[in-house]
Amino acid sequence: YVMLLTLSPYTPRFRDRVSPPGVMIRPYLNGFTIAFNVSQPNTWQPYVDSMHHFLAAYDDKVQEEKNIECVSGQYFIQGGDDSEEKKACQFKRSLLQNCSGIEDPTFGYSKGQPCILLKMNRIIGYRPGAGVPVSVDCKVQKGNESHLRSVDFYPGNGTFDLMYYPYYGKFTHVNYTSPLVAMHFTDVERSHLVPIQCSLNGKGIINDLNSDRFLGRIIFTLSIGK
């Protein structure tokens, strides 16, 4: 009990060995297989609904009301007491461009060109990339590499801007919204199971540990029917 009294509820005591981040995707419905038929809206509408629900917190107006504009390309380091509320940088869904759901409310699913969002797990105090933004790439995890012919990344060239780091914890960084990278699969082989691996790349990132499929990478399957 006495030892617990010495622990801060705002930040871990020891942060000299912070683990590299894991990643997760959206939409995530009952596993890591995203399967639908373009001609049958009932097969892809659940994915679209899940995306709209997830991105509601990223609406431009919501972000403008709650968060501030930050300087791109550098860490947003905030001083003060650990218990002091921290400001959060805006991440507007419009940054996701063709995968924002604004111009195309179906996120490409109605065309057989689905958008998938990649989110890096939150780690208090972590500064990814050691001063260089972490990037994302995707490839066929196993099988015919020609089954994945084109992927577009948003925002920009598919990086996590440094201004969203470090994260200060849920008690003080109350309005923090995790940055996202959208992956727009514009040309995937139809009527095939295509296993895809999307990985983080940057200094300090680990993405090749066979015992952990979520550490620095994620593996999922696309199955797009006609």
C-alpha positions as CSV (number, residue, x, y, z in Angstrom):
1,Y,0.0,0.0,0.0
2,V,2.8,2.4,0.9
3,M,4.5,1.6,-2.4
4,L,1.3,2.3,-4.3
5,L,1.1,5.7,-2.7
6,T,4.4,6.6,-4.4
7,L,3.1,5.9,-7.9
8,S,1.8,8.7,-10.1
9,P,-1.6,8.1,-11.8
10,Y,-0.4,10.3,-14.7
11,T,2.8,8.8,-15.9
12,P,4.8,5.6,-15.5
13,R,7.7,5.8,-13.1
14,F,10.2,4.0,-15.4
15,R,10.2,5.1,-19.1
16,D,13.7,4.3,-20.1
17,R,12.7,1.0,-21.9
18,V,9.5,1.9,-23.8
19,S,8.3,-0.9,-25.9
20,P,7.8,-0.3,-29.7
21,P,4.2,0.2,-30.6
22,G,1.7,-2.3,-32.0
23,V,-0.9,-1.4,-34.6
24,M,-4.5,-2.0,-35.2
25,I,-6.9,-1.5,-38.2
26,R,-10.3,-0.1,-38.8
27,P,-12.8,-1.4,-39.7
28,Y,-12.5,-4.4,-37.5
29,L,-15.5,-6.7,-37.5
30,N,-15.2,-10.3,-36.3
31,G,-11.6,-10.9,-37.2
32,F,-9.0,-9.9,-39.7
33,T,-10.7,-10.9,-42.9
34,I,-12.5,-8.1,-44.8
35,A,-14.7,-9.9,-47.3
36,F,-17.5,-8.5,-49.5
37,N,-19.1,-8.6,-52.9
38,V,-19.2,-5.2,-54.7
39,S,-22.7,-6.0,-56.2
40,Q,-24.2,-6.8,-52.8
41,P,-24.3,-3.7,-50.6
42,N,-25.4,-5.7,-47.6
43,T,-22.0,-7.4,-47.5
44,W,-20.0,-4.2,-47.4
45,Q,-22.3,-1.8,-45.6
46,P,-21.3,-3.0,-42.1
47,Y,-17.7,-2.0,-42.8
48,V,-18.8,1.4,-44.0
49,D,-21.0,2.0,-40.9
50,S,-18.0,1.0,-38.7
51,M,-15.8,3.5,-40.5
52,H,-18.2,6.3,-40.1
53,H,-18.7,5.5,-36.4
54,F,-15.0,5.4,-35.7
55,L,-14.3,8.6,-37.6
56,A,-17.0,10.6,-35.9
57,A,-14.5,11.8,-33.3
58,Y,-12.3,13.1,-36.2
59,D,-14.9,15.3,-37.8
60,D,-13.4,18.6,-38.8
61,K,-15.7,20.6,-36.6
62,V,-15.2,18.4,-33.6
63,Q,-11.4,18.7,-33.9
64,E,-11.6,22.5,-34.4
65,E,-13.7,22.9,-31.2
66,K,-11.6,20.6,-29.0
67,N,-8.0,20.7,-30.2
68,I,-5.4,23.1,-31.5
69,E,-3.4,23.5,-34.7
70,C,0.2,22.4,-34.2
71,V,3.5,22.8,-36.0
72,S,4.0,19.9,-38.3
73,G,7.3,18.0,-38.4
74,Q,8.3,18.4,-34.7
75,Y,7.3,16.8,-31.4
76,F,4.8,18.7,-29.4
77,I,6.5,18.6,-26.0
78,Q,4.5,20.2,-23.2
79,G,6.0,21.1,-19.8
80,G,4.3,21.8,-16.5
81,D,3.1,19.5,-13.7
82,D,2.2,15.9,-14.5
83,S,-1.4,16.6,-13.4
84,E,-1.8,19.6,-15.7
85,E,-4.2,19.1,-18.6
86,K,-2.3,18.8,-21.9
87,K,-3.4,20.3,-25.3
88,A,-4.0,18.0,-28.2
89,C,-3.3,18.5,-31.9
90,Q,-6.0,18.5,-34.5
91,F,-6.3,15.4,-36.7
92,K,-9.2,16.1,-39.1
93,R,-10.8,13.4,-41.1
94,S,-10.5,15.6,-44.2
95,L,-6.7,14.8,-44.0
96,L,-7.6,11.3,-45.1
97,Q,-8.8,12.7,-48.5
98,N,-10.3,9.8,-50.6
99,C,-10.6,7.7,-47.4
100,S,-12.3,10.4,-45.3
101,G,-15.8,9.3,-46.2
102,I,-16.7,12.9,-47.1
103,E,-16.7,12.8,-50.9
104,D,-17.3,9.0,-51.1
105,P,-19.5,8.0,-48.1
106,T,-18.8,4.3,-48.9
107,F,-15.0,4.6,-48.5
108,G,-14.4,2.9,-51.8
109,Y,-16.2,-0.3,-50.8
110,S,-19.0,0.2,-53.4
111,K,-16.3,0.2,-56.1
112,G,-14.2,-2.7,-54.8
113,Q,-11.5,-0.3,-53.7
114,P,-11.7,-0.4,-49.9
115,C,-10.1,2.0,-47.5
116,I,-8.5,0.6,-44.3
117,L,-7.2,2.8,-41.4
118,L,-4.1,2.0,-39.5
119,K,-3.7,3.3,-35.9
120,M,-0.6,3.1,-33.8
121,N,-1.1,2.0,-30.2
122,R,-0.8,4.8,-27.6
123,I,2.3,4.6,-25.4
124,I,2.8,7.3,-22.8
125,G,5.9,9.4,-23.5
126,Y,6.9,7.6,-26.7
127,R,8.5,9.6,-29.5
128,P,8.4,7.4,-32.6
129,G,11.0,7.5,-35.2
130,A,13.6,9.3,-33.2
131,G,12.9,12.6,-34.9
132,V,11.9,11.2,-38.3
133,P,8.2,10.4,-39.0
134,V,7.3,6.7,-39.1
135,S,6.0,5.6,-42.4
136,V,3.7,2.7,-43.6
137,D,4.0,0.3,-46.4
138,C,1.9,-2.7,-47.5
139,K,2.6,-5.9,-49.5
140,V,1.2,-9.4,-50.1
141,Q,2.2,-11.3,-47.0
142,K,2.3,-14.7,-48.7
143,G,1.4,-15.7,-52.2
144,N,1.2,-13.9,-55.6
145,E,2.6,-10.4,-55.2
146,S,0.8,-9.3,-58.3
147,H,-2.6,-9.6,-56.5
148,L,-1.9,-6.3,-54.9
149,R,-1.1,-3.8,-57.6
150,S,-1.8,-0.4,-56.1
151,V,-2.2,1.2,-52.7
152,D,-2.6,4.9,-52.0
153,F,-1.7,6.3,-48.6
154,Y,-3.2,9.3,-46.8
155,P,-2.3,11.8,-45.4
156,G,0.6,12.8,-47.6
157,N,2.9,9.8,-48.2
158,G,1.5,7.7,-45.4
159,T,3.4,8.9,-42.3
160,F,2.5,9.6,-38.7
161,D,3.4,13.3,-38.1
162,L,5.7,14.0,-35.1
163,M,3.4,16.7,-33.8
164,Y,1.0,14.1,-32.3
165,Y,3.7,12.8,-30.0
166,P,4.4,12.3,-27.2
167,Y,1.2,11.1,-25.7
168,Y,0.7,12.1,-22.0
169,G,-2.0,9.6,-20.9
170,K,-5.8,9.5,-20.6
171,F,-6.0,11.5,-17.4
172,T,-4.3,14.7,-18.7
173,H,-4.4,14.3,-22.5
174,V,-8.2,14.1,-22.5
175,N,-9.0,15.3,-26.0
176,Y,-6.1,13.4,-27.7
177,T,-7.1,11.6,-30.9
178,S,-4.6,9.2,-32.3
179,P,-3.2,10.0,-35.7
180,L,-4.2,7.7,-38.5
181,V,-2.8,6.5,-41.9
182,A,-5.4,5.5,-44.5
183,M,-4.6,2.8,-47.0
184,H,-6.7,2.9,-50.1
185,F,-6.5,-0.5,-51.9
186,T,-7.3,0.8,-55.4
187,D,-6.3,-2.3,-57.4
188,V,-6.6,-5.7,-55.7
189,E,-7.2,-9.0,-57.5
190,R,-10.9,-9.9,-57.4
191,S,-12.3,-13.2,-56.2
192,H,-9.2,-14.2,-54.4
193,L,-8.1,-14.4,-50.8
194,V,-5.2,-11.8,-50.6
195,P,-3.2,-11.9,-47.4
196,I,-1.7,-8.4,-46.8
197,Q,0.9,-7.2,-44.3
198,C,1.1,-3.5,-43.5
199,S,4.2,-2.4,-41.5
200,L,5.5,0.6,-39.7
201,N,9.0,1.7,-40.7
202,G,11.3,3.9,-38.7
203,K,14.1,4.1,-36.2
204,G,13.3,1.9,-33.1
205,I,10.4,0.2,-34.8
206,I,10.3,-3.6,-34.7
207,N,8.1,-5.2,-37.4
208,D,9.6,-8.7,-38.0
209,L,8.9,-10.5,-34.7
210,N,7.2,-13.8,-35.7
211,S,5.8,-14.3,-32.2
212,D,3.8,-11.1,-32.3
213,R,1.8,-10.3,-35.5
214,F,0.7,-6.9,-34.1
215,L,4.1,-5.4,-33.1
216,G,5.0,-2.9,-35.7
217,R,2.8,-4.6,-38.3
218,I,-0.6,-6.2,-38.9
219,I,-1.7,-9.0,-41.2
220,F,-5.2,-9.2,-42.6
221,T,-7.0,-10.7,-45.6
222,L,-8.9,-9.0,-48.4
223,S,-11.5,-10.9,-50.3
224,I,-13.3,-8.8,-52.9
225,G,-16.0,-10.4,-55.0
226,K,-17.8,-9.1,-58.0
